[in-house]
Amino acid sequence: MKTWLGSVLAAGLLLLFAGCSGGTGESIAASPPGDASGDRRVVATTVAVTEMMDALGVDLIGIPKSYKKLPERYNGVTQIGNPMSPNMEVVKSLAPTDVLSVTTLQYDLAPVFKNAGIHADFLDLTSVEKMNEAIRALGTRYGKEKQAEAIIAEFNHTMAEVREQTEGKKQPSVLILLGVPGSYLVATERSYIGDLVRLAGGKNIVQGETVEYLASNTEYLQQANPDVILRAAHGLPEEVVEMFDKEFKKNDIWKHFEAVKHNRVYDLPEELFGTTGNLAAPKALQALLKMLYP
């Protein structure tokens, strides 16, 4: 495989992004609704979940530590650490009734929570449809049905606009690269960003896969010759964009891509395009329209 992605690092990244998609445990949608009248002590372990709980109007006793600005509602709330490695001692000390994470971290975190004697629910945010199901289930659990339906209605309104704007237009083929400091992977339709591209009318050049991400093979990707290349950053956006720029200049194979020849390579802003579903989905879809149908 002639690619700048080292095989050892590729294997590690695949375990991080693809392997963690499975696992055991219940999703929030499968969990019975609790007492919505109060006495719920809720910890949200990711930024996306924290933002959803804010939109629903649910108070939290624990939030993730993040460089991103979290809702003001949770100013002063205890931070429980990084979403991928929350501090179990801090979480346990809060005596939560509910701990909310996401299925893309379930493979790694489910046994950690279990060993700590903490029950955690994992929300499936790998697509807009599944995210809406999770939001509806959260609304039911916490007595916030009206707020949940309002959030979903906004998504549905945006989707109606997208369908109207793309109807009858030629479907562009799209390559999605997910970069982390030092390397990158190819995102399939199974990934959240892949789902956004599908909803925006794009056709992912990688079809029929069961995992969210694959190791990159630039020769194979060139043969697919996508109309558009989307570059998403995870972790340190500025560093990842710089890495992508160096790769596209240094590796001669990229200049043969039609997307590169026609300047149809776009860097996706991380605040709109997270690795899991989030409330920025409507804005992300509108941003994608301008890239796929300039």
C-alpha positions as semicolon CSV with decimal commas, in nm:
position;residue;x (nm);y (nm);z (nm)
1;M;0,000;0,000;0,000
2;K;0,173;0,309;-0,129
3;T;0,054;0,567;0,117
4;W;0,216;0,793;0,371
5;L;0,005;0,631;0,642
6;G;0,228;0,388;0,830
7;S;0,083;0,043;0,880
8;V;0,135;0,039;1,255
9;L;-0,027;0,378;1,304
10;A;-0,308;0,283;1,068
11;A;-0,385;-0,025;1,273
12;G;-0,395;0,181;1,589
13;L;-0,625;0,440;1,439
14;L;-0,858;0,176;1,303
15;L;-0,888;0,029;1,650
16;L;-0,964;0,376;1,786
17;F;-1,220;0,485;1,529
18;A;-1,363;0,163;1,385
19;G;-1,318;-0,093;1,661
20;C;-1,487;0,125;1,920
21;S;-1,809;0,127;1,719
22;G;-1,912;-0,209;1,862
23;G;-1,929;-0,334;2,217
24;T;-2,183;-0,440;2,471
25;G;-2,431;-0,247;2,679
26;E;-2,762;-0,071;2,629
27;S;-2,824;0,239;2,423
28;I;-3,037;0,514;2,573
29;A;-3,315;0,427;2,330
30;A;-3,337;0,079;2,479
31;S;-3,331;0,199;2,837
32;P;-3,653;0,241;3,035
33;P;-3,755;0,601;3,107
34;G;-3,691;0,706;3,460
35;D;-3,864;0,943;3,699
36;A;-3,874;1,265;3,500
37;S;-4,003;1,464;3,798
38;G;-3,663;1,510;3,954
39;D;-3,394;1,344;4,164
40;R;-3,201;1,255;3,848
41;R;-2,829;1,314;3,887
42;V;-2,699;1,320;3,531
43;V;-2,341;1,317;3,404
44;A;-2,271;1,386;3,035
45;T;-1,927;1,265;2,924
46;T;-1,904;1,419;2,574
47;V;-1,948;1,770;2,436
48;A;-2,222;1,665;2,192
49;V;-2,427;1,504;2,469
50;T;-2,373;1,805;2,695
51;E;-2,506;2,038;2,425
52;M;-2,809;1,815;2,369
53;M;-2,892;1,815;2,738
54;D;-2,868;2,193;2,742
55;A;-3,107;2,219;2,446
56;L;-3,348;1,989;2,629
57;G;-3,320;2,200;2,944
58;V;-3,176;1,926;3,167
59;D;-2,939;2,013;3,452
60;L;-2,615;1,816;3,486
61;I;-2,389;1,738;3,781
62;G;-2,091;1,637;3,566
63;I;-1,957;1,753;3,229
64;P;-1,652;1,667;3,014
65;K;-1,332;1,866;3,014
66;S;-1,293;2,028;2,672
67;Y;-1,117;2,311;2,492
68;K;-1,456;2,385;2,334
69;K;-1,690;2,632;2,497
70;L;-1,967;2,447;2,678
71;P;-2,318;2,588;2,746
72;E;-2,331;2,860;3,012
73;R;-2,597;2,660;3,196
74;Y;-2,318;2,434;3,317
75;N;-2,071;2,698;3,439
76;G;-1,920;2,572;3,763
77;V;-2,036;2,213;3,713
78;T;-1,779;1,946;3,804
79;Q;-1,558;1,837;3,514
80;I;-1,511;1,460;3,491
81;G;-1,220;1,452;3,246
82;N;-1,164;1,371;2,880
83;P;-1,459;1,206;2,698
84;M;-1,236;0,913;2,595
85;S;-1,098;0,858;2,944
86;P;-1,325;1,006;3,213
87;N;-1,200;1,002;3,569
88;M;-1,395;0,718;3,730
89;E;-1,320;0,835;4,084
90;V;-1,467;1,179;4,011
91;V;-1,770;1,028;3,836
92;K;-1,831;0,790;4,124
93;S;-1,798;1,069;4,382
94;L;-2,088;1,251;4,216
95;A;-2,323;0,956;4,287
96;P;-2,493;0,985;3,947
97;T;-2,818;0,813;3,857
98;D;-2,742;0,851;3,485
99;V;-2,411;0,860;3,298
100;L;-2,437;0,935;2,925
101;S;-2,168;0,855;2,668
102;V;-2,175;0,758;2,297
103;T;-2,158;0,422;2,117
104;T;-1,838;0,516;1,933
105;L;-1,662;0,501;2,271
106;Q;-1,855;0,203;2,404
107;Y;-1,601;-0,065;2,315
108;D;-1,335;0,104;2,529
109;L;-1,547;0,257;2,804
110;A;-1,815;-0,004;2,877
111;P;-1,573;-0,233;3,070
112;V;-1,420;0,068;3,248
113;F;-1,759;0,183;3,377
114;K;-1,852;-0,174;3,467
115;N;-1,532;-0,226;3,668
116;A;-1,603;0,099;3,853
117;G;-1,955;-0,019;3,936
118;I;-2,113;0,261;3,731
119;H;-2,400;0,202;3,488
120;A;-2,358;0,405;3,169
121;D;-2,590;0,454;2,872
122;F;-2,437;0,491;2,526
123;L;-2,616;0,712;2,275
124;D;-2,593;0,613;1,910
125;L;-2,497;0,935;1,727
126;T;-2,348;0,776;1,414
127;S;-2,616;0,922;1,188
128;V;-2,870;1,202;1,194
129;E;-3,158;0,953;1,208
130;K;-3,008;0,768;1,504
131;M;-2,925;1,096;1,675
132;N;-3,288;1,206;1,643
133;E;-3,397;0,875;1,796
134;A;-3,157;0,933;2,086
135;I;-3,284;1,290;2,138
136;R;-3,643;1,167;2,140
137;A;-3,552;0,897;2,394
138;L;-3,379;1,154;2,614
139;G;-3,686;1,376;2,595
140;T;-3,901;1,087;2,712
141;R;-3,664;0,994;2,994
142;Y;-3,638;1,346;3,136
143;G;-3,988;1,473;3,065
144;K;-3,868;1,705;2,789
145;E;-4,073;1,569;2,499
146;K;-4,167;1,911;2,360
147;Q;-3,807;2,031;2,357
148;A;-3,693;1,708;2,187
149;E;-3,955;1,735;1,914
150;A;-3,857;2,099;1,853
151;I;-3,493;1,997;1,797
152;I;-3,596;1,718;1,561
153;A;-3,833;1,950;1,375
154;E;-3,542;2,184;1,300
155;F;-3,345;1,894;1,149
156;N;-3,645;1,788;0,942
157;H;-3,697;2,143;0,815
158;T;-3,334;2,163;0,703
159;M;-3,359;1,825;0,532
160;A;-3,665;1,942;0,338
161;E;-3,466;2,244;0,218
162;V;-3,172;2,023;0,120
163;R;-3,392;1,790;-0,084
164;E;-3,547;2,087;-0,261
165;Q;-3,210;2,239;-0,347
166;T;-3,053;1,915;-0,473
167;E;-3,349;1,768;-0,660
168;G;-3,259;1,681;-1,019
169;K;-2,891;1,771;-0,982
170;K;-2,606;1,534;-1,066
171;Q;-2,480;1,352;-0,758
172;P;-2,112;1,434;-0,694
173;S;-1,874;1,158;-0,582
174;V;-1,700;1,238;-0,256
175;L;-1,389;1,126;-0,068
176;I;-1,388;1,204;0,305
177;L;-1,057;1,207;0,492
178;L;-1,053;1,217;0,871
179;G;-0,726;1,352;1,002
180;V;-0,567;1,331;1,344
181;P;-0,228;1,477;1,427
182;G;0,020;1,272;1,225
183;S;-0,212;1,065;1,006
184;Y;-0,555;1,019;0,848
185;L;-0,826;0,766;0,766
186;V;-1,098;0,739;0,502
187;A;-1,454;0,788;0,633
188;T;-1,722;0,554;0,501
189;E;-2,099;0,606;0,485
190;R;-2,116;0,440;0,826
191;S;-1,949;0,742;0,986
192;Y;-2,145;1,047;1,101
193;I;-1,978;1,278;0,846
194;G;-2,039;1,013;0,582
195;D;-2,407;1,019;0,671
196;L;-2,414;1,399;0,642
197;V;-2,261;1,376;0,294
198;R;-2,524;1,122;0,193
199;L;-2,805;1,343;0,322
200;A;-2,658;1,641;0,137
201;G;-2,675;1,446;-0,190
202;G;-2,315;1,328;-0,220
203;K;-2,204;0,974;-0,305
204;N;-1,922;0,835;-0,093
205;I;-1,663;0,662;-0,313
206;V;-1,633;0,392;-0,044
207;Q;-1,943;0,174;-0,054
208;G;-2,057;-0,145;0,119
209;E;-1,838;-0,122;0,429
210;T;-1,951;-0,217;0,779
211;V;-1,702;0,004;0,967
212;E;-1,687;0,380;1,001
213;Y;-1,324;0,429;0,891
214;L;-1,066;0,256;0,671
215;A;-0,691;0,290;0,627
216;S;-0,599;0,508;0,327
217;N;-0,472;0,367;-0,002
218;T;-0,408;0,664;-0,231
219;E;-0,376;0,453;-0,547
220;Y;-0,720;0,302;-0,489
221;L;-0,863;0,643;-0,405
222;Q;-0,719;0,792;-0,724
223;Q;-0,883;0,520;-0,931
224;A;-1,218;0,619;-0,776
225;N;-1,132;0,979;-0,877
226;P;-1,384;1,170;-0,662
227;D;-1,539;1,499;-0,771
228;V;-1,492;1,641;-0,422
229;I;-1,246;1,578;-0,139
230;L;-1,351;1,672;0,214
231;R;-1,087;1,690;0,487
232;A;-1,210;1,668;0,846
233;A;-0,994;1,735;1,149
234;H;-1,013;1,556;1,483
235;G;-0,819;1,666;1,789
236;L;-0,602;1,963;1,688
237;P;-0,768;2,122;1,382
238;E;-0,493;2,369;1,288
239;E;-0,223;2,103;1,313
240;V;-0,428;1,857;1,108
241;V;-0,499;2,110;0,831
242;E;-0,127;2,187;0,813
243;M;-0,057;1,814;0,793
244;F;-0,307;1,773;0,507
245;D;-0,155;2,068;0,319
246;K;0,194;1,918;0,342
247;E;0,068;1,576;0,232
248;F;-0,115;1,713;-0,072
249;K;0,193;1,911;-0,180
250;K;0,454;1,644;-0,106
251;N;0,274;1,336;-0,240
252;D;0,259;1,373;-0,621
253;I;-0,033;1,131;-0,656
254;W;-0,279;1,391;-0,525
255;K;-0,223;1,626;-0,821
256;H;-0,382;1,363;-1,048
257;F;-0,714;1,377;-0,861
258;E;-0,987;1,566;-1,048
259;A;-1,097;1,725;-0,720
260;V;-0,747;1,870;-0,674
261;K;-0,723;1,986;-1,037
262;H;-1,053;2,172;-1,007
263;N;-0,988;2,314;-0,658
264;R;-1,267;2,114;-0,501
265;V;-1,082;2,019;-0,183
266;Y;-1,248;2,154;0,130
267;D;-1,146;2,158;0,497
268;L;-1,448;2,096;0,719
269;P;-1,467;2,324;1,025
270;E;-1,456;2,108;1,338
271;E;-1,722;2,312;1,516
272;L;-1,972;2,192;1,253
273;F;-1,833;1,848;1,168
274;G;-1,767;1,640;1,478
275;T;-1,698;1,268;1,470
276;T;-2,039;1,202;1,626
277;G;-2,382;1,355;1,568
278;N;-2,440;1,691;1,731
279;L;-2,674;1,989;1,726
280;A;-2,472;2,160;1,450
281;A;-2,611;1,910;1,196
282;P;-2,847;2,160;1,023
283;K;-2,565;2,414;0,975
284;A;-2,329;2,136;0,864
285;L;-2,574;2,025;0,594
286;Q;-2,610;2,380;0,462
287;A;-2,231;2,416;0,456
288;L;-2,198;2,087;0,265
289;L;-2,444;2,204;-0,001
290;K;-2,208;2,488;-0,099
291;M;-1,919;2,240;-0,129
292;L;-2,104;1,968;-0,321
293;Y;-2,307;2,202;-0,543
294;P;-2,103;2,522;-0,584
